[in-house]
Amino acid sequence: MDRTYGGSVSTRDPHPVTGELFDSPVLPGTGWPGDPASPDTPVARTSGQVRRLAASAVDLAELQARISVCRACPRLVAWRESVAREGRRASFADQPYWGRPGPSFGDPMAEILIVGLAPAANGTNRTGRMFTGDSSGDFLYAALHRTGFANQPTSIGAGDGLRLNGIRIVATVRCAPPANAPTAQEKASCLPWLRRDLELSPQVHTIMTLGGIGWDGVLGAARALDWAVPQPKPKFAHAQEVELVRPDGVAVRLVGCYHVSPHNTFTKRLTPAMLDEVLQSLRSRP
Ligand code: SF4
């Protein structure tokens, strides 16, 4: 059955876990497991609308819904949707692709936040779940299971029963970028989503960033929220840790970790033991 979304024709394919048929990109509110949006969720089409819709989101659920339908960055919208329709990896050619921004995944009351870079074209952009469907995610979720944050070692896709305890995962940029390289403007456009996420998560005491872009994104969001940030700007490094202080005096730990990208894990720049050690340290309060 052909339907239209974003001006183009798509074909429905069976979800790899539930077998239900979905368009690519997935239409909001059509039954995709974990889809936070409905057909009525307001859509941001400019960076100004991102700021307004982020600021007026009353809770995390509403924020994630609005994020998941955002269309504010024309280059990224075109890329994520073209991959979903025509650019699928051959091994996933018979699967529907989420093709929308990645909402956060994990425990909504988590005291620990993991901040990544951006969805991968055939990972989150396919499955709709952070770090799911590629080797980066395989590496990360195995470690989250070893360290007690996840109930199973694998993340296949929405509907597979995976639950995180005490931890939630977000990205600095919510749409898959070409060559994993968002522009400065795209990073700036997406930052209000992260900023509001931090505002709506006052229980978070520790933030771990995977890579330097996440590190810079958190520092930018923290400054925008008038958190005290050390000067000069702390540089990202593996196992680097700095303390940020919110206006209400509450301290938040910022911890760096090398990204779980194949480039880092295949070369052993980041080993399972290194990642486990950082993850185990996250339960300590500042
Ligand atoms: S990158 Fe962020 S701001 Fe840009 S379209 Fe995606 S969700 Fe919206």
Boltz pocket constraint, residues with backbone or C-beta under 6 A from the ligand:
constraints:
  - pocket:
      binder: B
      contacts: [[A, 44], [A, 50], [A, 67], [A, 70], [A, 71], [A, 72], [A, 73], [A, 76], [A, 77], [A, 101], [A, 173], [A, 174], [A, 175], [A, 186], [A, 189], [A, 190]]
      max_distance: 6.0
